[in-house]
Each structure stands twice: as structure tokens, then as C-alpha cells.
Amino acid sequence: MVRGHENRMKVLRNAAAVLRPGGRLVLHVHNRYFRGLGLKGWRSGDVTMPQAYGGAPLTLHHFSRGEAVRMLGEAGFRVLEVRPVGIDGELKRSWLLPQLRAYGYLIAAEVTPRSAAA
């Protein structure tokens, strides 16, 4: 729920800086291919929606699995596991187009050791 790629990278880099090497982060991202999103789900990017309880609109970035994994790698994390999750919160185990059935992904990652130059 962080708007803009650069801001998302700042958040992840800050998390990597705060954690010790080997420290773990669990991240949830929304799946851009989720069938409930309709045609807008086929493109990557921020999607702004009205907020359920009034107030300012809510902006979510919908990720492909690969995009989320790459972003964590660029921020200094090593991905340990990626689990597709349904809209009901249940882990989805489907061999037939799992990317269409997953509402999002839970991603477990750990901070990679920092280089001596860092």
C-alpha cells in the first residue's frame, strides 16, 4: 500500500537496513492476475479504488509473482518461500493457472549479508 516504485524500494531497503543479516521479513502483495480484478488486473501498476469506509481513495499496487521477488532481491533480500493466498486467506494449492486463483502472495525473505563496502 505504498504508492510508487521508488517509495516501495525505500521501504524495503529500510527494512533490510534495520534487520540483522539473516533477519526475516514476511510480505503480502496483491496479485495483478487475480480473476476478481477484471481487465485491469492484466496490467501491472498502482490501482486506485474508493475506500470501503469513506475517506481518501485507497491505492494498491498489484504485483506479478516475479515482480515482487525481483523487488525484494534488489532491496537486499533472499526469497525463501512464496505462497499464493486466496481472498479468504487460505493458501491456494492449484496446478491449473494458480496465478489466476491467488488473490495475493505471502513471501518470506531474509536479509542477505551486507558486503564489506556497504
Secondary structure as UniProt FT lines:
FT   HELIX           5..18
FT   TURN            21..22
FT   STRAND          24..31
FT   TURN            32..33
FT   HELIX           35..42
FT   STRAND          45..49
FT   TURN            52..53
FT   STRAND          58..63
FT   HELIX           65..74
FT   TURN            75..76
FT   STRAND          77..85
FT   TURN            87..88
FT   HELIX           98..101
FT   STRAND          104..111
FT   TURN            116..117
//
